[in-house]
């Protein structure tokens, strides 16, 4: 498994990365997006929507759980984006003998998302925020994207470290950045399955 580590200095660079990855997607893809609160998951999703030519605003679907939007893939074919926020999924109301995965699948089924996530259609791509807890339950082939926020004062060090074998998006920020909505982020893309390994390799991501 080959992962890509990318330094993202600003919000607009995060959107640009989301847009670039969206242009690599095809129907049936599942992307799981993780990271702490304020890491930039929804900012990435905004760029991802832009990359699919979606004109509607991309906002976190925390209270609706999932939003469905229409756009187009890079080859011009119609794209159906299912943007999911799994933050409130995975509660503790287990049935006797039920494990965490079983509980998640039950919740997805009750929301009508189970089939969409387990077997997306030919024109559907799923982007799930807070998706790390779903990895054991869904998608044998997927792209896992983790966004990390360097601690206060670590921005310059993170940029320097990323220069050793990692791609930088845009111009690096200066030293001493505080955690904010527009600080340096480190994005790690982990392909699961040969299709995503090939696409990341071909795109030099």
Secondary structure, DSSP 8 states (H G I E B T S, - for coil): --EEEEEE-SHHHHHHHHHHHHTT--TT-EEEEEESTTSSHHHHHHHHHHHTT--S-----TTTSEEEEEEE-TTS-EEEEEEEE-TT---S---TT--HHHHHHHHHHHTT-HHHHHS--TTEEEEEETGGGGTTTS-SSEEEEEEEE--TT-HHHHHHHHTTT-EEES----TT--SSTTS-EEEEEEEESHHHHHHHHHTT-
